[in-house]
Amino acid sequence: MDWGLKNRMQRIFKEDGLTVMLAVDHGYFLGAVSRMEEPAKTIPPLIPYADSLMVTRGVLRNCIDPKFNIPIVLRVSGGNSVLNEDLSNEEVVVSMQDAARLGVCAVALSIYVGTAHEHQTLLALSKLINEARDFGIPVLAVTAVGKELEKRDAKYLSLASRIAAELGADIVKTYYCEDFQKVTESCPVPVVIAGGPKLKDETDIFQMAYDAIAKGAKGVDMGRNIWQSRWPVAVISAIRSVVHEKATVDKAVKLFEGLKNKVA
């Protein structure tokens, strides 16, 4: 591993080998999603609690002050919207030259294994990996499933994650599922979990993070379950305690309850 690539990976994954990513890239296909209507107001208060930020170049350039010394994972795939029934029709929409100009620590692209656009997105991932190596920038592959929620099982997610790793992805982002250890055990690169749609209860968020780490995940990459909360700083603080401090779910809940009325 080249020094530059290794350095960027170590900025994302802290000394314990784990990470808390804050995903704020949803607008690339969802538009002005609830509680992210004004990114410049929603994101900055959460940055001190995140290890890295997953974001689009438009929001990065226009809504994130360069004074924040936070590793950036740049979303570089797109070309679809929530108005389309098939969300898998994506391609690379950002050049590696532009990613390098932005000083990012990694680039992220979604793959849609088992869909009509499987071949297209897997080739896009392979091409991105080839180009990213010239810049020493890691690639995060997102094992997206679009609207087909029934695909979020260990058999499918293990297949998609392993294919991404085999093609050369440095990090894989996938969903938590039953028998999740089968996913992490069969994937030779770090796996981080997506938060998915907002859960009803904060305890469920902390439980998912706890279980994922216990079963081999190297961190979380959550968005809506943090910034759609009434108490986003309290939620991300509790998640950090689970990931980096090995806090139990009960301890995370107590931390959350203690913080939610003290911080925004």
Phi, psi and omega in degrees: 000126180297154183302315182298315180295318179297319179298318179294320178298319182287340174285327179283313180261121187285187187301333178276003179081009184241164182212149170244100177270143175252114182270119179228029184262008187300332184296344183295339174228345180260347183073215184278075181295154184309132181071004172235028178295327180234085183305325183295339178263326185281320190282310187308320180296341182266343185302319181299344183257357182255149175274334177201164185235123176262116194209161174273162182291330179295315178290322179300312183290326189256344188234350183245117179294131179300347179295338181285118181269071182237135178300135182253129170254111190266123174290120182241003177253155180177196180111012179223177174211165180295345179286343179269133181298326180258109182273000188274355185277072182245156173218173176286129184240002180230132179283156177293331177297319179290321177300318179294321177300327181279352177069035186284159178265344177195161173240148185234140181217142179269140171244146183237080181289133178087010179248177179297337182251023178305306183302315181300314184283330177288323175293323178297320177298314181299316179296319179298318179298316179301315182287323182294329180298329179294339182250000181067031183252126178294157178242128174257123178259127179262120179277077185284151179234007178059229182266000184271080187294337182293347179278000182274064175234166187298323182297312181290312184293327176294318178299309183296319181294318180294319178299316179301315180294320179297326180283348174117006177300144181270334180219145175238132174252127182214179181269151172284145182207171173297143183061038185299333180299335177294330178287310184290325181291332183263000180249116186279004176239163182302137179248130172241150184261145172278152177280329182074193178302154183300129177278159185287328189230139180299326179302322179296324178296312182294323179295317179297316179297316180298312182295321181296314179296318180298333183255019168109357177293149179260013176153188180233153173228080188254151180229279187301327179290349175258297189278353171269358176285155173292339183230067187298321180293321178296321181293311182292329176295319179292321177297318177302320181296325179290315185286311189261337183250004179057033179292145173286169178297320179299318179293322178296319179296317179297319178297315179300313181297325180286334184264336193296335178261000181256335183235160181290000000 
